[in-house]
Amino acid sequence: MNKADLAETVRSFHGGVTGAKALRIVDAIFRSAADGLAAGGSLRIRRFGSLEVRSRRPRRGGDPRTGRIFVAPAYRTPFFRPARGLLESLQN
């Protein structure tokens, strides 16, 4: 499923919404979610899961070909935790 499929689902649920308007709605939802995550918040959707940003600390690493040691910098990454309802629906 992609963004166009989600927009089509929104359009089919709301008969008076055009395809372009449905796409703008889906874009607004994702933009709002991304802005909230960037600000340090989390996104929780009941029976689907939660998305949060986790900070990874810097770590030492090495290049196996050259043997050069380097430090990978700290970074932030999204982390998804599926809800029990989603996990159960995948098993059926």
Backbone as CSV, one residue per row, in Angstrom:
resi,resn,N_x,N_y,N_z,CA_x,CA_y,CA_z,C_x,C_y,C_z
1,MET,0.850,-1.174,0.000,0.000,0.000,0.000,0.889,1.228,0.000
2,ASN,0.510,2.208,-0.790,1.276,3.452,-0.838,0.345,4.637,-0.566
3,LYS,0.900,5.844,-0.693,0.139,7.047,-0.365,-1.082,7.206,-1.262
4,ALA,-0.958,6.857,-2.521,-2.098,6.960,-3.440,-3.212,5.998,-3.032
5,ASP,-2.851,4.814,-2.560,-3.855,3.864,-2.080,-4.580,4.405,-0.846
6,LEU,-3.827,5.033,0.062,-4.458,5.636,1.237,-5.409,6.760,0.838
7,ALA,-4.993,7.572,-0.117,-5.849,8.663,-0.591,-7.119,8.101,-1.225
8,GLU,-7.001,7.017,-1.961,-8.173,6.387,-2.567,-9.120,5.847,-1.492
9,THR,-8.577,5.318,-0.411,-9.404,4.848,0.700,-10.148,6.010,1.343
10,VAL,-9.458,7.140,1.551,-10.106,8.333,2.108,-11.214,8.806,1.175
11,ARG,-10.935,8.835,-0.124,-11.923,9.286,-1.100,-13.141,8.366,-1.117
12,SER,-12.936,7.062,-1.009,-14.066,6.132,-1.041,-14.922,6.221,0.221
13,PHE,-14.309,6.548,1.365,-15.083,6.696,2.596,-15.927,7.969,2.591
14,HIS,-15.423,8.998,1.966,-16.107,10.285,1.940,-16.433,10.613,0.486
15,GLY,-17.646,10.317,0.062,-18.052,10.436,-1.332,-17.872,11.810,-1.938
16,GLY,-17.949,12.883,-1.150,-17.854,14.228,-1.701,-16.433,14.728,-1.840
17,VAL,-15.439,13.919,-1.509,-14.044,14.348,-1.552,-13.431,13.906,-2.876
18,THR,-12.770,14.839,-3.546,-12.101,14.501,-4.806,-10.781,13.790,-4.511
19,GLY,-10.201,13.212,-5.552,-8.923,12.522,-5.383,-7.818,13.456,-4.940
20,ALA,-7.786,14.668,-5.491,-6.756,15.638,-5.121,-6.919,16.082,-3.670
21,LYS,-8.161,16.284,-3.258,-8.422,16.690,-1.873,-8.036,15.556,-0.911
22,ALA,-8.354,14.314,-1.272,-7.993,13.165,-0.439,-6.482,13.053,-0.306
23,LEU,-5.760,13.305,-1.384,-4.304,13.262,-1.348,-3.747,14.353,-0.439
24,ARG,-4.358,15.547,-0.469,-3.931,16.625,0.439,-4.193,16.252,1.895
25,ILE,-5.287,15.551,2.159,-5.593,15.113,3.524,-4.527,14.139,4.014
26,VAL,-4.197,13.160,3.180,-3.174,12.180,3.552,-1.825,12.870,3.747
27,ASP,-1.470,13.808,2.860,-0.231,14.567,3.011,-0.209,15.331,4.330
28,ALA,-1.329,15.944,4.691,-1.405,16.708,5.938,-1.209,15.795,7.146
29,ILE,-1.763,14.609,7.089,-1.612,13.661,8.203,-0.142,13.282,8.361
30,PHE,0.515,12.912,7.259,1.916,12.511,7.343,2.826,13.674,7.719
31,ARG,2.532,14.865,7.214,3.341,16.042,7.559,3.214,16.355,9.044
32,SER,1.993,16.258,9.567,1.761,16.505,10.984,2.479,15.462,11.851
33,ALA,2.427,14.193,11.424,3.105,13.128,12.165,4.616,13.347,12.149
34,ALA,5.182,13.695,10.998,6.627,13.922,10.894,7.055,15.114,11.737
35,ASP,6.259,16.181,11.725,6.586,17.355,12.535,6.556,17.021,14.020
36,GLY,5.562,16.245,14.435,5.472,15.844,15.837,6.636,14.976,16.262
37,LEU,7.047,14.048,15.405,8.199,13.199,15.718,9.484,14.013,15.767
38,ALA,9.639,14.950,14.844,10.841,15.792,14.820,10.934,16.649,16.075
39,ALA,9.785,17.006,16.648,9.759,17.819,17.859,9.966,16.988,19.118
40,GLY,10.149,15.666,18.954,10.401,14.815,20.115,9.183,14.070,20.619
41,GLY,8.067,14.202,19.938,6.858,13.512,20.371,6.792,12.095,19.832
42,SER,5.649,11.475,20.014,5.435,10.124,19.493,4.069,10.076,18.817
43,LEU,3.884,9.073,17.998,2.634,8.872,17.280,2.065,7.534,17.723
44,ARG,0.863,7.537,18.247,0.232,6.305,18.704,-1.123,6.163,18.013
45,ILE,-1.279,5.031,17.322,-2.529,4.732,16.639,-3.053,3.425,17.223
46,ARG,-4.202,3.504,17.835,-4.778,2.353,18.520,-4.958,1.190,17.554
47,ARG,-4.630,0.008,17.992,-4.713,-1.258,17.262,-3.788,-1.310,16.047
48,PHE,-2.916,-0.301,15.875,-1.931,-0.330,14.800,-0.521,-0.343,15.376
49,GLY,-0.208,0.657,16.196,1.110,0.694,16.813,1.534,2.098,17.174
50,SER,2.766,2.203,17.636,3.300,3.506,18.013,4.638,3.716,17.318
51,LEU,4.908,4.966,17.025,6.139,5.368,16.364,6.767,6.445,17.229
52,GLU,8.030,6.253,17.549,8.736,7.240,18.355,10.145,7.390,17.822
53,VAL,10.832,8.425,18.278,12.201,8.675,17.857,13.121,8.262,18.993
54,ARG,14.108,7.457,18.660,15.092,7.026,19.650,16.447,7.610,19.282
55,SER,17.183,7.977,20.310,18.530,8.505,20.110,19.538,7.374,20.250
56,ARG,20.438,7.306,19.311,21.514,6.318,19.352,22.800,7.042,19.713
57,ARG,23.540,6.493,20.632,24.779,7.142,21.060,25.899,6.855,20.064
58,PRO,26.941,7.650,20.097,28.067,7.387,19.189,28.718,6.053,19.548
59,ARG,29.296,5.403,18.547,29.942,4.116,18.809,31.197,3.988,17.950
60,ARG,32.082,3.151,18.432,33.317,2.893,17.690,33.066,1.774,16.691
61,GLY,33.705,1.878,15.564,33.589,0.851,14.539,34.892,0.713,13.792
62,GLY,34.923,-0.242,12.901,36.131,-0.446,12.127,35.803,-0.892,10.717
63,ASP,36.648,-0.525,9.783,36.515,-0.952,8.400,37.260,-2.281,8.266
64,PRO,36.556,-3.387,7.968,37.231,-4.683,7.932,38.274,-4.806,6.816
65,ARG,38.102,-4.062,5.731,39.079,-4.153,4.637,40.385,-3.437,4.961
66,THR,40.265,-2.244,5.534,41.474,-1.454,5.786,41.934,-1.517,7.235
67,GLY,41.052,-1.926,8.128,41.401,-1.956,9.537,41.331,-0.594,10.202
68,ARG,40.887,0.423,9.458,40.797,1.779,10.006,39.683,1.844,11.045
69,ILE,39.971,2.406,12.188,39.003,2.578,13.270,38.350,3.953,13.106
70,PHE,37.033,4.011,13.333,36.328,5.285,13.231,35.252,5.337,14.309
71,VAL,34.716,6.523,14.511,33.623,6.725,15.459,32.382,7.102,14.663
72,ALA,31.344,6.272,14.766,30.065,6.584,14.124,29.364,7.614,15.007
73,PRO,28.911,8.721,14.441,28.317,9.771,15.269,26.954,9.356,15.835
74,ALA,26.544,10.084,16.853,25.211,9.874,17.429,24.165,10.277,16.399
75,TYR,23.010,9.632,16.453,21.934,9.968,15.525,20.588,9.610,16.134
76,ARG,19.547,10.130,15.521,18.177,9.840,15.943,17.521,9.023,14.848
77,THR,16.728,8.026,15.240,16.103,7.151,14.267,14.683,6.806,14.707
78,PRO,13.764,6.635,13.767,12.398,6.252,14.139,12.353,4.787,14.561
79,PHE,11.474,4.486,15.492,11.291,3.131,15.994,9.795,2.839,16.032
80,PHE,9.383,1.747,15.401,7.967,1.363,15.353,7.743,0.158,16.249
81,ARG,6.728,0.253,17.082,6.329,-0.867,17.932,4.895,-1.228,17.552
82,PRO,4.683,-2.405,16.960,3.326,-2.776,16.555,2.436,-3.045,17.765
83,ALA,1.168,-2.715,17.620,0.189,-2.968,18.681,-0.224,-4.435,18.647
84,ARG,-0.743,-4.904,19.747,-1.186,-6.286,19.841,-2.260,-6.585,18.792
85,GLY,-3.156,-5.620,18.550,-4.214,-5.819,17.557,-3.656,-6.049,16.165
86,LEU,-2.600,-5.327,15.796,-1.970,-5.519,14.487,-1.295,-6.880,14.419
87,LEU,-0.593,-7.248,15.475,0.070,-8.541,15.492,-0.925,-9.688,15.387
88,GLU,-2.055,-9.552,16.089,-3.080,-10.589,16.025,-3.714,-10.671,14.637
89,SER,-3.929,-9.533,13.993,-4.531,-9.558,12.672,-3.602,-10.188,11.626
90,LEU,-2.298,-10.108,11.848,-1.347,-10.730,10.938,-1.339,-12.252,11.086
91,GLN,-1.739,-12.747,12.248,-1.726,-14.180,12.480,-2.956,-14.885,11.911
92,ASN,-3.991,-14.136,11.604,-5.233,-14.740,11.078,-5.252,-14.793,9.587
